Amino acid sequence: KTPSYLRSIPIAKALDPDFSSAAGFDRTCASLRTGSSRQLVDDRERVAMFICRAIGVAKDTATWFKQRGNIIDLPHSPALRARAKHDRAALAELRGLLEGVRGIGPFFTIEPGNWQFDFDGDGRVSLPEKYLFWIPMRGIGSNPYPVADAEETYRSRNTNLVIAIDRSDVYWAIAYLDFAEAALDIALA
């Protein structure tokens, strides 16, 4: 029988992340936001928190640049320098989340092609934003930079991914964050 003084202590329940759709992404990230001050229960929560916050950082940064127009006009801007420092700190925080992961996984699966975000803050999800996480199909020599003007074009040349996130993905993300932090350090230098 549990002593009465222990019954009043809330026991953290492990999160069951759902990154299979935009709605699942929103539910998962909302549940992590509400418990921001609590300790993360396990590696699955650390990885889920990383994904939620990384998308948040990307959206915030894209919106910041969209609101300022042509970034060529900003190279020596104090605002751009401050933004680079802000993003550098955010990347270091994200890396810290992943460095706490100890297990080998797999932790859960994600389907990023099903996520749809308004990255640039203009109030709508454009076709490039809708298909941002899709990749070119095998055998199609696709340049990702030209913007297709129709949804059929995206669907005929690209495919959605289903990824089982494991320790190798954590290592990859840490390395990518190290690269991005270094690039910002060089830009700030």
Secondary structure, 3 states (H helix, E strand, C coil): CCCHHHHCCCCCCCCCCCECCHHHHHHHHHHHHHCCCCCCCCHHHHHHHHHHHHHHHHHHHHHHHHHHCCHHHCCCCHHHHHHHHHHHHHHHHHHHHHHCCCCCCCCEEECHHHCCCCCCCCCCCCHHHHCCCCEECCCCCCCCCCCCCCHHHHHHHEECCCEEECHHHHHHHHHHHHHHHHHHHHHHC
